[in-house]
């Protein structure tokens, strides 16, 4: 699934990242590069660690270069979004869902 999500999210633009501390939910809102530039969300629930650096070592950018989702037996699901700025957003959580505005339902990653 990591290869598939990376190809879908490559060049997507991140518009908003929200952290709902009380509910332990991180939401990443994106605009995809598909036909019609649909909106999408990554909804990460039950998070235990969130890293949102904004150092921009490659220069400013809000576009995704690469996305990976993996599962660690001890840490749970891990989402890594490498931006074209060189920053890597990391979230460890119980579950990760991908929701597109142009398609019904969510895909659990």
C-alpha positions, 0 to 999 in steps of 0.5 A, spaced: 500 500 500 505 504 501 507 504 493 500 506 491 499 511 496 506 514 495 504 515 487 497 518 489 500 523 494 506 525 490 505 532 488 499 533 492 499 540 496 498 540 504 493 545 506 492 544 513 494 539 518 490 539 525 492 536 531 486 534 536 489 532 542 483 531 546 481 525 541 488 523 539 486 525 531 491 528 526 488 530 520 492 532 514 488 536 508 491 535 501 489 537 494 491 532 489 494 532 482 489 528 479 484 530 474 480 536 477 484 536 483 480 533 488 481 534 495 483 529 500 484 527 507 489 523 511 485 521 518 490 518 523 487 516 529 489 514 536 496 517 535 502 516 540 507 521 536 507 527 532 513 530 528 511 536 524 518 539 523 518 546 518 526 547 517 525 547 509 532 544 508 531 544 500 527 550 500 520 552 501 514 547 499 508 545 501 508 539 496 508 531 498 514 528 495 513 521 498 508 518 502 509 511 506 505 507 511 508 502 515 506 497 521 511 496 527 509 491 532 510 495 537 509 502 535 503 501 530 501 504 524 507 509 522 505 515 516 511 518 513 510 524 509 516 527 505 515 534 503 519 537 497 522 542 502 526 536 505 521 536 511 518 529 513 512 529 517 511 523 522 505 520 525 505 514 529 498 511 531 493 506 531 490 507 524 490 511 518 485 512 513 485 516 506 479 519 504 478 523 497 472 528 496 471 525 489 470 517 491 465 514 497 468 512 503 475 511 506 481 507 505 484 504 511 491 504 510 
